[in-house]
Amino acid sequence: MAKLVGVDIGGTNTDLVYVDTDARALRTAKVSSTPANQAEGLMNGLAALGVPLSEIDLIIHGTTVATNAVIERKGAQCGLIATRGFRDVLELRRRDRPQTYGLIGQFAPLIERRFRREVDERISAQGEILTPLDEAQVREVAQGLAADGCEVLVVAFMNSYANAAHERRAAAIVREVWPNRYVVASSDIFPAVREFERTSTAVVSGYVQPLIERYVSRLTNRLAGDGYEQELLIVQSNGGVMSADVSIRYAANTILSGPAAGVTAGASIAQELGLPNVVSCDMGGTSLDICVIRDARPDLAQQKLLEFGVPLCIPMLDADAIGAGGGSLAHIDSAGILQVGPKSAGAVPGPVSYGRGGTIPTITDANVALGILAPDTGKPAEATTVALDRASARAAIEKEIGNPLGLSADAAAEAIIKVSVAKMGGHVRRRLLEKGLDPRAFSMIAFGGAGPLHANRIAREVGLKSAIIPWFPGLTSALGCILGQLRHDFVRSVNQTIASFDSKALVSVYEELSTEGEKLLQEEGVEKNEIAVMLGADMCYRGQTHVLQVTFPAGAPLNAEAIKAAFEATYQQRYSLLLPDQDIRIVNARVTVLSTRSAPEVGPLIKVPEGSAPAPSFAPITFEGRRVEAKVWQRHALPRDFSFTGPAILLQHDSTTFVEPGYVATVHPTGNLIIEAGK
């Protein structure tokens, strides 16, 4: 396919990248998001690209529909049928609490207790039927929940991972009386041990499924009406993509769709630059999302907390977020200490400098006040420069932060940035150190609208080798949508130990999951000879609670010796030791199936200028309490291999990059900007 469009819908903007590999053309667009109906913003962006929909071969889309539904508690009304005695598993959780040292906390499950019902059935952890399923109860309970107004019904029985017979039969009975197709069985979503996590994952899937179906149906109809006749693909939380039809069945897999696309792009950039160890840092208007990437492969996670008490257990990229973005609000807390975030000004009213009614200063306002954002070069504003009200930003900072702390507007603005950078840097450092990794061996790939503005500061705070700014940093996640491959991940509990290894049983599980995955990819149009299968497992030493994800080497035999060797290599890398006298347990089998079709090569489409750099403009800024003159360039006018020393500000339509004094920035032949400490 030659003509592709990647679309990333954020809380403030919708970003689009159009690639025509045959014509070697690349176009971009950025329009305002439409939270009430994301499809409107997407269609506006497609119109802004200026490419007829009938000429586009493929649209790949990262969406926040499911994410927002969970965060804002605006998902579908769900009902739950559980094994008798386990109605309250969603509220019992893991006996944790919102504040580790606090005795007060609030928690509301996604399904209220009045919509949770019990039926008689019980299966042992070995898969033996202890109490037969009462089918009449199932039918009666389902009819009652439908009458109570539930749109989705989730069936989650105890130990269904060991034997799904009761759960599948119950789901079949429910479908006979349920008014729609929104019936979810936990063993179809996450057939693994731990009843709370399995139930929560199934509930999340059901909670967002109707919203995803309505959104996808509305969008595909709009696209078809405007002449688009091809497939629509949706980005998954694991960084891969899936067809729009499949996304309805696996709705929970879109929960981290947006951040995953950015990580995919970060991994591609790391591979292009030959960097084995990087941290992708996506800083937008509300949050900072980071993910550790090693050997061009992002780290994976088997579980994420969407919020307190709501775990999601599906294979996903190990992206982690904190509330620190350009719109994060600065305030003085009850102890008189300056805090930044996690609350954000959002798109409306936005930062004070936007002139849309905001009164509380943000990180963006601090950069505007210091002259770093929208620098005053003494020349007519460039076409890409957004008009920002510096006087309003300074006045708000002085009133809300400076006066209470006895600081000038400049000092208060610098304090806001220092506090936010310390928060973001601490987050990056912690994520590396908790994995046993040395920050000095890592570089940062900074993107998002606010990422390049703070990349140099964060890299210095953490002690990273360098900071890399992509060619289109504000559109990197949209680019990542294009680079994703069709992919699906499957998991199933096996609970075997190496000491009692049953090779035939394990091989049977892997073959079944691989067949299921290959069938799904073929349904999405992938030929059998274009499918790759990767095997792995969640493993631990016997007696341990937490597991490690282990990937088996390609072509390795599924025997006890090979599996043990793969586990020990992973365990040694993570913990720097082994427990040789302990038996090893294979908790869950994992299978990844993905298309081997080559992603489009975007690098050759980026046209980096040759020759000499234009003369810079100069703008006064405040840095570390001093007024200094910063060089100002239009970034895309800088030629390849050009190097310069900060302070410098690079302008482009999707972001602004700041290079600190004493740091050297170089335009790599790929167009990426590399910022390093001066010699």
Rosetta blueprint (number, residue, H / E / L):
1 M L
2 A L
3 K E
4 L E
5 V E
6 G E
7 V E
8 D E
9 I E
10 G L
11 G L
12 T L
13 N E
14 T E
15 D E
16 L E
17 V E
18 Y E
19 V E
20 D E
21 T L
22 D L
23 A L
24 R L
25 A E
26 L E
27 R E
28 T E
29 A E
30 K E
31 V E
32 S E
33 S L
34 T L
35 P L
36 A L
37 N L
38 Q H
39 A H
40 E H
41 G H
42 L H
43 M H
44 N H
45 G H
46 L H
47 A H
48 A H
49 L H
50 G L
51 V L
52 P L
53 L H
54 S H
55 E H
56 I L
57 D L
58 L E
59 I E
60 I E
61 H E
62 G E
63 T L
64 T L
65 V H
66 A H
67 T H
68 N H
69 A H
70 V H
71 I H
72 E L
73 R L
74 K L
75 G L
76 A L
77 Q L
78 C E
79 G E
80 L E
81 I E
82 A E
83 T E
84 R L
85 G L
86 F L
87 R L
88 D L
89 V H
90 L H
91 E H
92 L H
93 R L
94 R L
95 R L
96 D L
97 R L
98 P L
99 Q L
100 T L
101 Y L
102 G L
103 L L
104 I L
105 G L
106 Q L
107 F L
108 A L
109 P L
110 L L
111 I L
112 E L
113 R H
114 R H
115 F H
116 R E
117 R E
118 E E
119 V E
120 D L
121 E L
122 R E
123 I E
124 S L
125 A L
126 Q L
127 G L
128 E L
129 I E
130 L E
131 T E
132 P L
133 L L
134 D L
135 E H
136 A H
137 Q H
138 V H
139 R H
140 E H
141 V H
142 A H
143 Q H
144 G H
145 L H
146 A H
147 A H
148 D L
149 G L
150 C L
151 E L
152 V E
153 L E
154 V E
155 V E
156 A E
157 F L
158 M L
159 N L
160 S L
161 Y L
162 A L
163 N L
164 A L
165 A H
166 H H
167 E H
168 R H
169 R H
170 A H
171 A H
172 A H
173 I H
174 V H
175 R H
176 E H
177 V H
178 W L
179 P L
180 N L
181 R L
182 Y L
183 V E
184 V E
185 A E
186 S H
187 S H
188 D H
189 I H
190 F L
191 P L
192 A L
193 V L
194 R L
195 E H
196 F H
197 E H
198 R H
199 T H
200 S H
201 T H
202 A H
203 V H
204 V H
205 S H
206 G H
207 Y H
208 V H
209 Q H
210 P H
211 L H
212 I H
213 E H
214 R H
215 Y H
216 V H
217 S H
218 R H
219 L H
220 T H
221 N H
222 R H
223 L H
224 A H
225 G H
226 D L
227 G L
228 Y L
229 E L
230 Q L
231 E L
232 L E
233 L E
234 I E
235 V E
236 Q L
237 S L
238 N L
239 G L
240 G L
241 V E
242 M E
243 S E
244 A H
245 D H
246 V H
247 S H
248 I H
249 R H
250 Y L
251 A H
252 A H
253 N H
254 T H
255 I L
256 L L
257 S H
258 G H
259 P H
260 A H
261 A H
262 G H
263 V H
264 T H
265 A H
266 G H
267 A H
268 S H
269 I H
270 A H
271 Q H
272 E H
273 L H
274 G L
275 L L
276 P L
277 N E
278 V E
279 V E
280 S E
281 C E
282 D E
283 M E
284 G L
285 G L
286 T L
287 S L
288 L E
289 D E
290 I E
291 C E
292 V E
293 I E
294 R E
295 D L
296 A L
297 R E
298 P E
299 D L
300 L E
301 A E
302 Q L
303 Q L
304 K E
305 L E
306 L E
307 E E
308 F L
309 G L
310 V E
311 P E
312 L E
313 C L
314 I L
315 P L
316 M E
317 L E
318 D L
319 A L
320 D E
321 A E
322 I E
323 G L
324 A L
325 G L
326 G L
327 G L
328 S E
329 L E
330 A E
331 H E
332 I E
333 D L
334 S L
335 A L
336 G L
337 I L
338 L E
339 Q E
340 V E
341 G E
342 P E
343 K E
344 S E
345 A L
346 G L
347 A L
348 V L
349 P L
350 G L
351 P L
352 V H
353 S H
354 Y H
355 G L
356 R L
357 G L
358 G L
359 T L
360 I L
361 P L
362 T E
363 I H
364 T H
365 D H
366 A H
367 N H
368 V H
369 A H
370 L L
371 G L
372 I L
373 L L
374 A L
375 P L
376 D L
377 T L
378 G L
379 K L
380 P L
381 A L
382 E L
383 A L
384 T L
385 T L
386 V L
387 A L
388 L L
389 D L
390 R H
391 A H
392 S H
393 A H
394 R H
395 A H
396 A H
397 I H
398 E H
399 K H
400 E H
401 I H
402 G H
403 N H
404 P H
405 L H
406 G L
407 L L
408 S L
409 A H
410 D H
411 A H
412 A H
413 A H
414 E H
415 A H
416 I H
417 I H
418 K H
419 V H
420 S H
421 V H
422 A H
423 K H
424 M H
425 G H
426 G H
427 H H
428 V H
429 R H
430 R H
431 R H
432 L H
433 L H
434 E L
435 K L
436 G L
437 L L
438 D L
439 P H
440 R H
441 A H
442 F L
443 S E
444 M E
445 I E
446 A E
447 F E
448 G L
449 G L
450 A L
451 G H
452 P H
453 L H
454 H H
455 A H
456 N H
457 R H
458 I H
459 A H
460 R H
461 E H
462 V H
463 G L
464 L L
465 K L
466 S L
467 A E
468 I E
469 I E
470 P L
471 W L
472 F L
473 P H
474 G H
475 L H
476 T H
477 S H
478 A H
479 L H
480 G H
481 C H
482 I H
483 L H
484 G L
485 Q L
486 L E
487 R E
488 H E
489 D E
490 F E
491 V E
492 R E
493 S E
494 V E
495 N E
496 Q E
497 T E
498 I L
499 A L
500 S L
501 F L
502 D L
503 S H
504 K H
505 A H
506 L H
507 V H
508 S H
509 V H
510 Y H
511 E H
512 E H
513 L H
514 S H
515 T H
516 E H
517 G H
518 E H
519 K H
520 L H
521 L H
522 Q H
523 E H
524 E L
525 G L
526 V L
527 E L
528 K H
529 N H
530 E H
531 I E
532 A E
533 V E
534 M E
535 L E
536 G E
537 A E
538 D E
539 M E
540 C E
541 Y E
542 R L
543 G L
544 Q L
545 T L
546 H L
547 V L
548 L E
549 Q E
550 V E
551 T E
552 F L
553 P L
554 A L
555 G L
556 A L
557 P L
558 L L
559 N L
560 A H
561 E H
562 A H
563 I H
564 K H
565 A H
566 A H
567 F H
568 E H
569 A H
570 T H
571 Y H
572 Q H
573 Q H
574 R H
575 Y H
576 S L
577 L L
578 L L
579 L L
580 P L
581 D L
582 Q L
583 D L
584 I E
585 R E
586 I E
587 V E
588 N E
589 A E
590 R E
591 V E
592 T E
593 V E
594 L E
595 S E
596 T L
597 R L
598 S L
599 A L
600 P L
601 E L
602 V L
603 G H
604 P H
605 L H
606 I L
607 K L
608 V L
609 P L
610 E L
611 G L
612 S L
613 A L
614 P L
615 A L
616 P L
617 S E
618 F E
619 A E
620 P E
621 I E
622 T E
623 F E
624 E L
625 G L
626 R E
627 R E
628 V E
629 E E
630 A E
631 K E
632 V E
633 W E
634 Q E
635 R H
636 H H
637 A H
638 L L
639 P L
640 R L
641 D L
642 F L
643 S E
644 F E
645 T E
646 G E
647 P L
648 A E
649 I E
650 L E
651 L E
652 Q E
653 H L
654 D L
655 S E
656 T E
657 T E
658 F E
659 V E
660 E L
661 P E
662 G L
663 Y E
664 V E
665 A E
666 T E
667 V E
668 H L
669 P L
670 T L
671 G L
672 N L
673 L E
674 I E
675 I E
676 E E
677 A E
678 G L
679 K L
